[in-house]
Amino acid sequence: MAVNCATPDPDALFDGRLLLRQPARGHRVGADAVLLAAAAPTLSKGLIVDVGAGVGAVGLALAQWNPGAQVALIEKNPAAAALARENIPLNGLDDRVRLIEADLFDAAARKAAGLVETADLVVTNPPFLNPGAARFSPDANRAMAHVLDEGGVEKWLRASLALLRPGGVFVVIHRADALADLLAGLFGRLGALQIFPVFPREGEAAVRMILRGRKGSKAPLALLPGLVLHQADGRFTARAEEIHRRGGPNFPD
């Protein structure tokens, strides 16, 4: 597999507080990662796992915002994993963040990494496309980031939830039109489920859904008001601007 060359200088998120080496072309960190990180609860201690971590943006942001927590990044793409491995020391997080270069669906690898029902928080931004359902990029790294394996998002959710301890919190961002598949994959596994839609502009249909719930809870589902990203002129709304600049927990608790 060809490895994309990284940009010569790291990119900066959250007003420069998070530095990321990224591919010069192909899949790059965007708003979905920012929104996913902002949807995670604050932890004073414990283990956070970023599933399908890419270059590590979400997990590294959560490590910065939760200085008492340990973080594990799971990524199978060698090119993305190599950059994540560089980004850990780049942000001074060697002592609390580790990279696990492994396939999420490899149960033996999960066990060897000590990630069987041990995480207090699992966050994930799964690939958005189902196999065979859409055309995808000829770039191998980009396709791996965008296209799910056979079994779709339900398979991804089940494997991710296997990392989460009872009582732990799970957060996922995905396409809005995949809501039925998301709910099917989480049914009977999470309670206190909150659905948080993300709208491109006021009055437009949601393009993303963030779901957050607690493993083993029996509390009912809640549909939240959600977030509007852009004003009519294309600029971020005040709330979206705050999330992208400041970071930190922004989910309505």
JOVENBEL-V52492 format. One record per backbone hydrogen bond with DSSP energy under -1.0 kcal/mol. CO is the residue of the C=O (numbers start at 1). NH is the residue of the N-H. Records with the same first field share a line. If there is no record, write none. Layout:
# JOVENBEL-V52492
CO: NH / NH
This chain:
# JOVENBEL-V52492
5: 24
11: 20
13: 18
14: 17
18: 13
20: 11
22: 7
30: 34
31: 35
32: 36
33: 37
34: 38
35: 39
37: 40
38: 250 / 251
46: 70
47: 120 / 121
48: 72
49: 123
50: 74
53: 56
56: 60
57: 61
58: 62
59: 63
60: 64
61: 65
62: 66
66: 69
70: 48
71: 98
72: 50
73: 100
74: 52 / 53
77: 81
78: 82
79: 83
80: 84
81: 85
82: 86
83: 87
84: 88
86: 90
87: 91
88: 93
89: 92
93: 96 / 97
96: 71
98: 73
100: 75 / 102
103: 106
105: 107
106: 110
107: 111
108: 112
109: 113
110: 115
111: 114
119: 165
120: 169
121: 49
122: 171
123: 51
124: 173
129: 148
130: 133
139: 143
140: 144
141: 145
142: 146
143: 147
146: 129
149: 152
151: 155
152: 156
153: 157
154: 158
155: 159
156: 160
157: 161
158: 162
160: 163
161: 164
162: 117
163: 118 / 119
165: 168
168: 215
169: 122
170: 213
171: 124
172: 211
174: 209
175: 178
176: 179
178: 182
179: 183
180: 184
181: 185
182: 186
183: 187
186: 189 / 190
189: 216
191: 214
193: 222
194: 212
195: 224
196: 210
197: 227
198: 207 / 208
199: 229
200: 230
201: 204
207: 176
208: 198
209: 174
210: 196
211: 172
212: 194
213: 170
214: 191 / 217
215: 167
219: 192
222: 195
227: 199
229: 237
231: 234
235: 231
237: 241
238: 242
239: 243
240: 244
241: 245
242: 246
